[in-house]
Amino acid sequence: MQVIIVGCGRVGASTAAELGRAGHNVVVIDRNPDAFRLLPSNFGGRTLVGTGFDRELLESAGIREADALVAATGGDNTNAVAARIAKEVYRVPDVVARIFDPHRADIYRRYGVQTFAPTAWSVSKIVELIVSPHLEREMAFGNGEVQLMAAWVPVHLIGKPVRDLTIPGEIRVALIVRMGKGVVPVSGTALEEDDQVYVVIHQSAVEKFQKMMGWKS
């Protein structure tokens, strides 16, 4: 994946380092060149000095080909503008922004921008949501603690009841789209081939869901 990180503070540098270790192509942007000292000595990505909403700089970072952008500076305004440019101008598939103001966070989630607050999210959760190739993020609630995600039913769950994809308080199947029609399931509803499930997942249970779906061991 090609990922752009705007802001090389603790969160941005840690996210860049983790993505780099996983083999992704990472470009980090920060206004202060000294900020790049937070990156590990073996960081293999690129660093660019400037603001995250400078379109010329974003193009130099490869935003037209980017799979994801994380806006993780210490300012809501910078993060919000960078995120909207990425989402609305360049159509970056996955955009995540650090937004402290809950009201503003709600607004940007309506634009399809994932938002997080430092108290509610960790670097590992940001990375998990960006790099998962199977999940589609449909909506986030609160500060991102709860996500509505869509996924296709894997072969090993065909014929199994919905309760096999349920963990009370953590994971619940809210909707099944079957042959173009919506189905509100009960615990005994059997999953069928080509079903798409819409699942409400608490952020702490994303890895559990991935294991249930057979995507992680």
Helices and strands as residue ranges (DSSP letters): E 2-6, H 10-21, E 25-30, G 33-38, E 46-49, H 55-60, G 63-65, E 68-71, H 76-84, I 85-89, E 94-98, H 102-110, E 114-116, H 123-131, E 136-141, E 146-152, G 155-157, G 162-165, E 171-178, E 181-183, E 196-202, G 203-205, H 206-212
